[in-house]
Amino acid sequence: MPKSFEFDEETHTYYYGNIRLPGVTKILNEWVTTEIKGIFYYVHTQTGTAIDAETFEYAGERGRAIHDGAKLILERNIDWDTVDPLIISQLRQFEAWKKKHLTSPEPVICEIPMMSERYQYAGTSDILTPINETMSVIEIKTGAYAQVAAQLAAYEQLYREYSGYKHKINLYVLDLSGKKYNFRQVKDAQAWPFFLNCLGKFKYLTQKK
């Protein structure tokens, strides 16, 4: 990564020198807010699904807690006695997934901020590690994920620039929203072009402000 690339963890903001870089999720803009009769909702830009702000934000906090717990499991530093009972099921699912799939002796890269100098965006992927001897980008999901293919394609590009990796990379989603984890490979030839379109739209709209 360029020496001038910085990530402000508190505000989840990326900087390249004094330039603020857009993050992957912001570029995809999967959810937008609206007000209906004095009540704020989050509306999905593809499906039109509306969720009241309180429910949506609670789900977001819960999802972040699950991600934090997963990172502790990967680091072998989790204290199960301190885990919120509301997320134990998801973390046990993650633990079971880890035991089955993370068999490579190579280290797991977890939540590393990265940037693309070529495309001028940044992001933090959940997990980068070999699966079945092939380098893989893995995104953990605890709710809806309609645009996960584009998200993963964006992270793949970030990792290639970050590491200089030239070989095949597989993309996966690890869904922890059910009673059992669902781990599946994502293949979508249109995902990267779609992300680039979203990136172009984002830059166009922000430059017009």
Secondary structure, DSSP 4 states (H G I P E B T S, - for coil): --TTEEEETTTTEEEETTEEEPBHHHHHT-EEEEEETTEEEEEETTT--EEEHHHHHHHHHHHHHHHHHHHHHHTT---GGGS-GGGHHHHHHHHHHHHHH---SSPPEES-EEEETTTTEEEE-SEEEEETTEEEEEEEESS--TTHHHHHHHHHHHHHHHH---S--EEEEEE-SSSS-EEEE---TTHHHHHHHHHHHHHHHHHH-
